[in-house]
Amino acid sequence: MLKRAIYAVTFAAVAGSVVMVSASKNEPMLSSHMQASVVSVDANGKEIMRNMKEVAPGQTIQYKLTYSNNSDKSFKGLVVTGPIPTNTHYLANSAVTKVAAQRLVSIDGGKTFEKEPVKRQKRMPDGSLKTVIIPASKYTHIRWKANDALVSKGQQQYIYRVKVN
């Protein structure tokens, strides 16, 4: 059941990938693709990416989100959001992109996003308040707000990893 649930979440993210459609040509002006790969390490310590159909507890999944600009104009202000599927947890510091972007995270199902480290006030048994850092394993989404425009006919990629619980 867990294996199929994660696959279903990945498929849903890819199925809803077309962001903007040209009114004149009925072709996507901006499109996205989400690829999920299981990460393993060979005998030489080199990482190997395999397409995933099913996953097992303890495996690492890498998500690669690719955004393509199929138009003749640049897009500014691209916001990319990646889900952290149920029964997985985000691997801290695994989010990477070559795009100048602000990275934000959500701990509430994608309702709000904030910078890392996520901090909260916790009331201690003695009544005092203590600032605590919310661990990356509690993140539900990761988001990038691109500073760089997505140029005409260009692509931008955003990558992050999760571990199956």
Z-matrix of the N, CA and C atoms (Angstrom, degrees):
N
C 1 1.449
C 2 1.529 1 110.53
N 3 1.343 2 117.21 1 -45.92
C 4 1.459 3 121.46 2 179.40
C 5 1.521 4 110.37 3 -59.01
N 6 1.326 5 116.70 4 -43.67
C 7 1.458 6 120.46 5 -178.13
C 8 1.522 7 110.56 6 -59.11
N 9 1.290 8 117.60 7 -46.74
C 10 1.461 9 121.41 8 -177.54
C 11 1.529 10 111.25 9 -70.28
N 12 1.314 11 118.01 10 -33.28
C 13 1.466 12 120.93 11 -179.56
C 14 1.518 13 110.40 12 -63.51
N 15 1.303 14 118.00 13 -43.77
C 16 1.460 15 121.00 14 -179.31
C 17 1.520 16 109.77 15 -67.17
N 18 1.315 17 117.28 16 -42.13
C 19 1.456 18 121.01 17 178.59
C 20 1.525 19 110.04 18 -61.58
N 21 1.310 20 117.19 19 -41.46
C 22 1.463 21 121.07 20 -179.39
C 23 1.517 22 111.08 21 -63.10
N 24 1.318 23 118.59 22 -39.96
C 25 1.463 24 121.97 23 178.49
C 26 1.519 25 109.76 24 -63.84
N 27 1.321 26 117.00 25 -42.88
C 28 1.455 27 120.94 26 179.36
C 29 1.518 28 110.10 27 -62.49
N 30 1.322 29 117.78 28 -45.63
C 31 1.450 30 121.57 29 -179.63
C 32 1.527 31 111.08 30 -61.64
N 33 1.308 32 117.12 31 -42.20
C 34 1.469 33 121.03 32 -179.51
C 35 1.521 34 110.42 33 -61.29
N 36 1.318 35 117.57 34 -39.27
C 37 1.461 36 120.85 35 -179.72
C 38 1.523 37 110.66 36 -66.20
N 39 1.333 38 117.74 37 -38.37
C 40 1.450 39 121.41 38 -179.88
C 41 1.530 40 110.19 39 -74.12
N 42 1.309 41 117.42 40 -40.66
C 43 1.464 42 121.36 41 -177.41
C 44 1.521 43 111.38 42 -60.89
N 45 1.306 44 117.95 43 -31.65
C 46 1.460 45 121.42 44 -179.72
C 47 1.505 46 112.05 45 -96.51
N 48 1.330 47 118.16 46 35.32
C 49 1.445 48 120.31 47 -167.16
C 50 1.521 49 116.47 48 -86.17
N 51 1.309 50 120.19 49 -23.42
C 52 1.467 51 119.67 50 -177.96
C 53 1.519 52 108.84 51 -73.72
N 54 1.327 53 116.15 52 124.62
C 55 1.451 54 121.20 53 -173.93
C 56 1.524 55 112.42 54 -97.18
N 57 1.318 56 118.07 55 -47.67
C 58 1.460 57 121.67 56 -178.26
C 59 1.523 58 108.58 57 -133.38
N 60 1.310 59 116.68 58 140.80
C 61 1.457 60 121.34 59 179.36
C 62 1.519 61 108.69 60 -122.52
N 63 1.300 62 115.21 61 135.22
C 64 1.460 63 120.79 62 177.55
C 65 1.517 64 109.49 63 -68.08
N 66 1.316 65 116.81 64 129.17
C 67 1.463 66 121.14 65 179.91
C 68 1.523 67 110.83 66 -69.29
N 69 1.317 68 117.50 67 -28.84
C 70 1.454 69 119.86 68 -175.01
C 71 1.524 70 113.48 69 -85.62
N 72 1.290 71 120.06 70 -31.04
C 73 1.455 72 121.28 71 -173.31
C 74 1.526 73 113.67 72 -116.27
N 75 1.312 74 118.20 73 -6.60
C 76 1.469 75 122.00 74 -176.47
C 77 1.522 76 112.46 75 56.18
N 78 1.292 77 117.76 76 29.95
C 79 1.457 78 121.69 77 174.57
C 80 1.518 79 108.20 78 -117.66
N 81 1.320 80 117.33 79 150.66
C 82 1.471 81 118.34 80 -177.59
C 83 1.525 82 111.52 81 -67.42
N 84 1.328 83 115.30 82 129.30
C 85 1.459 84 120.40 83 173.92
C 86 1.523 85 109.19 84 -79.84
N 87 1.316 86 115.02 85 -39.01
C 88 1.452 87 122.07 86 179.28
C 89 1.514 88 106.74 87 -131.89
N 90 1.312 89 116.58 88 124.42
C 91 1.456 90 119.77 89 -179.87
C 92 1.521 91 109.40 90 -130.19
N 93 1.329 92 114.79 91 158.70
C 94 1.457 93 119.46 92 178.80
C 95 1.518 94 109.65 93 -135.22
N 96 1.308 95 114.15 94 156.11
C 97 1.456 96 121.45 95 178.97
C 98 1.524 97 107.48 96 -141.22
N 99 1.318 98 116.33 97 133.59
C 100 1.468 99 121.02 98 178.24
C 101 1.523 100 108.25 99 -114.69
N 102 1.315 101 116.17 100 120.91
C 103 1.463 102 121.43 101 179.07
C 104 1.523 103 108.57 102 -111.03
N 105 1.326 104 116.45 103 130.32
C 106 1.457 105 121.95 104 177.34
C 107 1.516 106 108.52 105 -110.56
N 108 1.333 107 116.53 106 128.71
C 109 1.464 108 121.75 107 179.72
C 110 1.517 109 109.48 108 -130.54
N 111 1.319 110 115.64 109 142.67
C 112 1.455 111 120.49 110 172.64
C 113 1.524 112 107.07 111 -83.21
N 114 1.328 113 116.55 112 131.53
C 115 1.453 114 122.38 113 -178.59
C 116 1.525 115 108.54 114 -97.10
N 117 1.329 116 115.94 115 126.33
C 118 1.462 117 120.24 116 173.67
C 119 1.522 118 107.81 117 -134.52
N 120 1.310 119 116.29 118 170.36
C 121 1.461 120 121.95 119 -177.36
C 122 1.522 121 108.02 120 -123.62
N 123 1.354 122 116.70 121 131.34
C 124 1.456 123 119.96 122 179.47
C 125 1.531 124 110.65 123 -82.46
N 126 1.313 125 117.03 124 -178.22
C 127 1.471 126 122.71 125 -176.51
C 128 1.522 127 112.39 126 -62.00
N 129 1.337 128 117.30 127 -23.95
C 130 1.466 129 121.27 128 179.81
C 131 1.518 130 113.01 129 -91.68
N 132 1.331 131 116.66 130 4.03
C 133 1.460 132 120.60 131 -179.87
C 134 1.517 133 114.06 132 83.72
N 135 1.335 134 117.52 133 8.56
C 136 1.464 135 121.65 134 -179.87
C 137 1.527 136 109.23 135 -87.35
N 138 1.336 137 115.42 136 135.86
C 139 1.457 138 120.12 137 178.73
C 140 1.521 139 110.70 138 -72.88
N 141 1.330 140 114.91 139 139.94
C 142 1.454 141 122.65 140 177.49
C 143 1.521 142 107.51 141 -123.06
N 144 1.324 143 116.62 142 133.45
C 145 1.464 144 122.40 143 177.67
C 146 1.522 145 108.06 144 -106.22
N 147 1.321 146 115.82 145 126.96
C 148 1.467 147 121.36 146 177.19
C 149 1.519 148 108.85 147 -120.57
N 150 1.335 149 115.88 148 141.92
C 151 1.463 150 118.82 149 173.52
C 152 1.512 151 108.32 150 -60.65
N 153 1.330 152 116.15 151 141.67
C 154 1.452 153 118.54 152 -176.79
C 155 1.506 154 111.54 153 -106.43
N 156 1.306 155 114.59 154 137.83
C 157 1.459 156 121.22 155 170.27
C 158 1.508 157 108.28 156 -116.42
N 159 1.313 158 115.79 157 -37.63
C 160 1.460 159 122.10 158 176.61
C 161 1.526 160 107.50 159 -141.30
N 162 1.312 161 115.26 160 152.45
C 163 1.457 162 120.53 161 177.95
C 164 1.521 163 109.34 162 -130.74
N 165 1.319 164 114.41 163 162.01
C 166 1.460 165 120.70 164 -179.40
C 167 1.519 166 108.93 165 -125.47
N 168 1.334 167 117.35 166 157.66
C 169 1.467 168 120.35 167 176.94
C 170 1.533 169 110.98 168 -53.28
N 171 1.320 170 114.41 169 138.90
C 172 1.462 171 120.89 170 179.02
C 173 1.519 172 113.67 171 93.16
N 174 1.319 173 118.25 172 -15.39
C 175 1.457 174 120.21 173 179.74
C 176 1.527 175 110.90 174 -78.32
N 177 1.330 176 114.86 175 151.55
C 178 1.458 177 122.11 176 176.80
C 179 1.518 178 108.56 177 -102.21
N 180 1.326 179 115.87 178 134.21
C 181 1.463 180 122.63 179 177.18
C 182 1.517 181 107.87 180 -114.04
N 183 1.317 182 115.64 181 131.88
C 184 1.460 183 120.63 182 173.52
C 185 1.521 184 108.43 183 -105.93
N 186 1.332 185 115.58 184 128.48
C 187 1.452 186 121.96 185 175.35
C 188 1.517 187 108.43 186 -104.01
N 189 1.328 188 115.49 187 129.82
C 190 1.467 189 121.12 188 175.67
C 191 1.525 190 107.08 189 -119.47
N 192 1.324 191 115.53 190 116.63
C 193 1.459 192 122.26 191 179.28
C 194 1.514 193 107.48 192 -103.23
N 195 1.329 194 116.64 193 119.75
C 196 1.457 195 122.21 194 -178.76
C 197 1.523 196 108.50 195 -114.90
N 198 1.316 197 116.00 196 125.97
C 199 1.462 198 122.79 197 178.15
C 200 1.521 199 108.13 198 -111.49
N 201 1.324 200 116.07 199 128.17
C 202 1.462 201 122.52 200 -177.66
C 203 1.520 202 110.10 201 -118.91
N 204 1.330 203 115.44 202 132.70
C 205 1.461 204 122.21 203 176.23
C 206 1.524 205 107.06 204 -99.15
N 207 1.319 206 116.61 205 109.26
C 208 1.460 207 122.00 206 -177.30
C 209 1.530 208 112.04 207 -95.83
N 210 1.321 209 116.55 208 6.71
C 211 1.469 210 120.46 209 -175.76
C 212 1.525 211 111.03 210 -100.62
N 213 1.312 212 114.60 211 -179.50
C 214 1.468 213 121.19 212 178.05
C 215 1.522 214 112.37 213 -95.24
N 216 1.330 215 117.19 214 5.90
C 217 1.458 216 121.84 215 -179.08
C 218 1.516 217 110.18 216 -121.52
N 219 1.317 218 116.79 217 154.21
C 220 1.466 219 121.43 218 175.52
C 221 1.519 220 109.60 219 -81.15
N 222 1.326 221 116.35 220 149.79
C 223 1.461 222 122.36 221 174.93
C 224 1.521 223 108.23 222 -109.44
N 225 1.332 224 116.12 223 128.71
C 226 1.456 225 120.92 224 176.01
C 227 1.519 226 109.04 225 -108.45
N 228 1.322 227 115.84 226 152.92
C 229 1.453 228 120.57 227 173.99
C 230 1.524 229 115.23 228 78.48
N 231 1.327 230 117.06 229 26.30
C 232 1.459 231 120.22 230 179.19
C 233 1.527 232 109.65 231 -62.72
N 234 1.328 233 116.31 232 132.05
C 235 1.459 234 123.10 233 176.74
C 236 1.521 235 106.98 234 -119.02
N 237 1.326 236 116.53 235 121.51
C 238 1.462 237 123.02 236 -176.51
C 239 1.520 238 108.19 237 -114.18
N 240 1.327 239 116.49 238 126.02
C 241 1.457 240 121.24 239 179.87
C 242 1.513 241 109.48 240 -123.57
N 243 1.325 242 116.01 241 128.75
C 244 1.459 243 122.00 242 177.12
C 245 1.513 244 110.51 243 -115.83
N 246 1.339 245 117.02 244 132.83
C 247 1.466 246 120.16 245 178.96
C 248 1.526 247 111.85 246 -78.93
N 249 1.307 248 115.59 247 151.36
C 250 1.467 249 122.15 248 168.61
C 251 1.535 250 103.92 249 -103.81
N 252 1.322 251 118.10 250 103.05
C 253 1.468 252 119.93 251 -173.44
C 254 1.525 253 113.32 252 -59.43
N 255 1.324 254 114.43 253 152.78
C 256 1.462 255 121.46 254 174.03
C 257 1.526 256 108.75 255 -55.47
N 258 1.301 257 116.79 256 145.30
C 259 1.467 258 124.10 257 -179.80
C 260 1.521 259 113.30 258 69.36
N 261 1.346 260 116.28 259 20.57
C 262 1.461 261 121.89 260 171.06
C 263 1.520 262 107.02 261 -135.09
N 264 1.328 263 115.57 262 168.40
C 265 1.464 264 119.26 263 172.21
C 266 1.524 265 108.96 264 -139.28
N 267 1.324 266 114.69 265 146.11
C 268 1.459 267 122.62 266 -179.14
C 269 1.523 268 109.36 267 -65.70
N 270 1.338 269 116.20 268 136.71
C 271 1.463 270 120.98 269 175.05
C 272 1.532 271 108.08 270 -89.89
N 273 1.310 272 115.51 271 115.10
C 274 1.461 273 122.01 272 -175.84
C 275 1.523 274 111.26 273 -51.25
N 276 1.315 275 115.18 274 139.90
C 277 1.464 276 124.26 275 176.83
C 278 1.524 277 114.31 276 63.67
N 279 1.332 278 117.78 277 19.57
C 280 1.468 279 119.59 278 179.84
C 281 1.526 280 112.43 279 -92.76
N 282 1.320 281 118.10 280 -8.97
C 283 1.462 282 121.23 281 -178.68
C 284 1.518 283 110.26 282 -78.32
N 285 1.350 284 115.57 283 125.09
C 286 1.464 285 120.60 284 -179.54
C 287 1.520 286 110.38 285 -139.66
N 288 1.312 287 114.66 286 151.43
C 289 1.456 288 123.00 287 172.18
C 290 1.521 289 107.19 288 -159.97
N 291 1.328 290 116.18 289 154.74
C 292 1.462 291 120.55 290 174.63
C 293 1.526 292 110.90 291 -90.96
N 294 1.320 293 115.71 292 -2.03
C 295 1.462 294 122.53 293 -178.16
C 296 1.531 295 109.23 294 -86.05
N 297 1.321 296 116.94 295 136.96
C 298 1.463 297 119.82 296 171.81
C 299 1.524 298 106.59 297 -67.19
N 300 1.329 299 116.19 298 113.81
C 301 1.464 300 119.97 299 -174.63
C 302 1.522 301 109.79 300 -153.37
N 303 1.313 302 114.91 301 152.97
C 304 1.462 303 121.53 302 172.88
C 305 1.527 304 106.93 303 -89.58
N 306 1.339 305 116.74 304 128.41
C 307 1.464 306 120.59 305 178.69
C 308 1.508 307 109.56 306 -100.90
N 309 1.328 308 115.42 307 130.21
C 310 1.456 309 122.73 308 179.71
C 311 1.519 310 108.88 309 -127.41
N 312 1.326 311 116.61 310 160.96
C 313 1.461 312 121.21 311 177.93
C 314 1.524 313 109.57 312 -134.01
N 315 1.334 314 114.70 313 158.82
C 316 1.460 315 121.24 314 176.39
C 317 1.517 316 108.51 315 -121.86
N 318 1.322 317 115.66 316 143.69
C 319 1.466 318 120.87 317 173.63
C 320 1.521 319 110.66 318 -118.73
N 321 1.347 320 116.20 319 7.03
C 322 1.471 321 119.98 320 -175.18
C 323 1.528 322 112.94 321 -126.64
N 324 1.316 323 116.39 322 36.81
C 325 1.456 324 119.72 323 176.99
C 326 1.519 325 114.57 324 76.42
N 327 1.320 326 117.29 325 18.68
C 328 1.462 327 121.00 326 177.76
C 329 1.519 328 114.73 327 90.14
N 330 1.332 329 117.43 328 9.46
C 331 1.470 330 120.00 329 178.78
C 332 1.523 331 110.62 330 -73.33
N 333 1.335 332 116.31 331 -41.32
C 334 1.466 333 121.42 332 178.96
C 335 1.522 334 109.11 333 -133.54
N 336 1.328 335 115.61 334 154.86
C 337 1.460 336 121.86 335 179.01
C 338 1.525 337 108.82 336 -130.58
N 339 1.332 338 115.89 337 147.26
C 340 1.460 339 120.85 338 179.99
C 341 1.521 340 110.60 339 -150.73
N 342 1.333 341 114.73 340 165.57
C 343 1.467 342 121.05 341 179.22
C 344 1.516 343 110.21 342 -72.50
N 345 1.329 344 114.10 343 155.87
C 346 1.461 345 120.64 344 173.44
C 347 1.521 346 108.70 345 -88.27
N 348 1.296 347 119.14 346 153.10
C 349 1.451 348 127.25 347 -7.58
C 350 1.534 349 110.64 348 -74.27
N 351 1.324 350 115.61 349 143.21
C 352 1.461 351 121.24 350 177.63
C 353 1.525 352 107.45 351 -78.62
N 354 1.330 353 115.69 352 124.25
C 355 1.466 354 120.65 353 -177.28
C 356 1.521 355 110.12 354 -120.43
N 357 1.308 356 115.37 355 147.25
C 358 1.463 357 122.08 356 176.03
C 359 1.524 358 108.79 357 -139.34
N 360 1.318 359 115.17 358 156.17
C 361 1.452 360 121.62 359 173.94
C 362 1.524 361 108.53 360 -89.86
N 363 1.322 362 116.38 361 130.58
C 364 1.462 363 121.07 362 -179.97
C 365 1.526 364 108.31 363 -121.73
N 366 1.315 365 115.10 364 130.96
C 367 1.461 366 119.67 365 178.29
C 368 1.528 367 108.99 366 -79.53
N 369 1.307 368 115.84 367 127.07
C 370 1.462 369 122.42 368 -178.37
C 371 1.534 370 109.09 369 -87.86
N 372 1.344 371 117.46 370 164.24
C 373 1.476 372 120.72 371 -179.75
C 374 1.526 373 113.70 372 -55.96
N 375 1.348 374 116.70 373 -29.32
C 376 1.466 375 119.38 374 179.98
C 377 1.529 376 112.86 375 -83.61
N 378 1.358 377 116.47 376 2.14
C 379 1.460 378 120.48 377 179.00
C 380 1.516 379 114.27 378 94.16
N 381 1.317 380 118.11 379 -11.53
C 382 1.462 381 120.62 380 -179.92
C 383 1.530 382 110.09 381 -77.21
N 384 1.328 383 114.17 382 161.24
C 385 1.463 384 119.77 383 177.38
C 386 1.516 385 109.41 384 -103.24
N 387 1.325 386 115.08 385 139.06
C 388 1.455 387 121.07 386 178.76
C 389 1.522 388 107.94 387 -128.93
N 390 1.334 389 117.09 388 137.51
C 391 1.458 390 121.38 389 176.04
C 392 1.523 391 108.06 390 -82.00
N 393 1.340 392 115.30 391 126.09
C 394 1.463 393 120.50 392 178.69
C 395 1.520 394 108.78 393 -120.92
N 396 1.318 395 115.65 394 149.23
C 397 1.458 396 121.68 395 177.32
C 398 1.526 397 107.98 396 -95.92
N 399 1.323 398 115.42 397 127.30
C 400 1.461 399 121.40 398 178.05
C 401 1.533 400 107.53 399 -75.79
N 402 1.330 401 117.87 400 126.03
C 403 1.473 402 119.44 401 -178.02
C 404 1.535 403 112.24 402 -68.64
N 405 1.317 404 115.61 403 152.62
C 406 1.467 405 121.69 404 179.75
C 407 1.520 406 111.67 405 -57.85
N 408 1.302 407 117.59 406 -25.64
C 409 1.471 408 121.02 407 179.82
C 410 1.531 409 112.27 408 -65.20
N 411 1.332 410 117.69 409 -12.94
C 412 1.471 411 122.27 410 179.26
C 413 1.533 412 112.60 411 -94.22
N 414 1.335 413 117.90 412 -3.77
C 415 1.452 414 120.85 413 -178.93
C 416 1.529 415 109.68 414 -68.70
N 417 1.326 416 115.68 415 143.54
C 418 1.466 417 121.05 416 178.10
C 419 1.534 418 111.97 417 -111.18
N 420 1.328 419 117.26 418 -20.63
C 421 1.465 420 122.88 419 179.89
C 422 1.523 421 108.91 420 -151.93
N 423 1.316 422 114.68 421 155.62
C 424 1.460 423 121.18 422 171.39
C 425 1.522 424 107.14 423 -125.70
N 426 1.316 425 116.20 424 144.16
C 427 1.466 426 120.53 425 -176.54
C 428 1.511 427 109.92 426 -139.43
N 429 1.322 428 114.75 427 142.98
C 430 1.459 429 121.93 428 171.69
C 431 1.518 430 108.10 429 -119.30
N 432 1.322 431 116.69 430 136.11
C 433 1.466 432 122.48 431 171.02
C 434 1.523 433 105.35 432 -110.35
N 435 1.332 434 115.37 433 106.61
C 436 1.464 435 121.18 434 -173.78
C 437 1.523 436 111.52 435 -70.74
N 438 1.317 437 115.65 436 130.84
C 439 1.466 438 121.60 437 172.44
C 440 1.522 439 109.64 438 -85.49
N 441 1.339 440 115.99 439 -32.06
C 442 1.460 441 121.96 440 179.91
C 443 1.519 442 109.53 441 -81.72
N 444 1.319 443 116.47 442 139.45
C 445 1.465 444 120.76 443 174.61
C 446 1.523 445 109.06 444 -71.73
N 447 1.309 446 116.08 445 149.05
C 448 1.466 447 121.86 446 172.74
C 449 1.525 448 105.44 447 -88.11
N 450 1.327 449 115.60 448 105.02
C 451 1.461 450 121.46 449 -172.35
C 452 1.526 451 111.85 450 -69.88
N 453 1.310 452 115.76 451 160.00
C 454 1.458 453 122.50 452 178.25
C 455 1.521 454 110.09 453 -53.10
N 456 1.317 455 115.68 454 129.98
C 457 1.475 456 124.46 455 178.95
C 458 1.529 457 112.52 456 64.17
N 459 1.319 458 117.17 457 14.13
C 460 1.459 459 121.75 458 -178.77
C 461 1.521 460 113.07 459 -95.56
N 462 1.332 461 114.82 460 173.31
C 463 1.467 462 122.33 461 176.98
C 464 1.521 463 109.63 462 -134.14
N 465 1.325 464 115.00 463 152.12
C 466 1.463 465 122.11 464 170.59
C 467 1.523 466 107.11 465 -131.88
N 468 1.353 467 115.63 466 141.68
C 469 1.460 468 120.07 467 179.21
C 470 1.520 469 110.12 468 -122.90
N 471 1.331 470 113.99 469 144.30
C 472 1.454 471 123.25 470 179.79
C 473 1.528 472 106.62 471 -133.48
N 474 1.327 473 116.45 472 131.68
C 475 1.468 474 121.04 473 -173.58
C 476 1.523 475 109.57 474 -129.75
N 477 1.335 476 115.35 475 141.13
C 478 1.460 477 120.75 476 172.20
C 479 1.523 478 109.23 477 -153.31
N 480 1.327 479 115.18 478 163.22
C 481 1.465 480 120.81 479 -177.00
C 482 1.511 481 112.17 480 -126.56
N 483 1.325 482 114.10 481 148.92
C 484 1.455 483 122.28 482 173.95
C 485 1.524 484 108.48 483 -131.24
N 486 1.310 485 115.30 484 160.01
C 487 1.474 486 120.96 485 175.35
C 488 1.510 487 107.46 486 -117.61
N 489 1.338 488 116.02 487 138.03
C 490 1.457 489 121.70 488 179.06
C 491 1.518 490 108.28 489 -76.17
N 492 1.340 491 115.70 490 129.02
C 493 1.483 492 120.95 491 179.34
C 494 1.522 493 110.85 492 -71.74
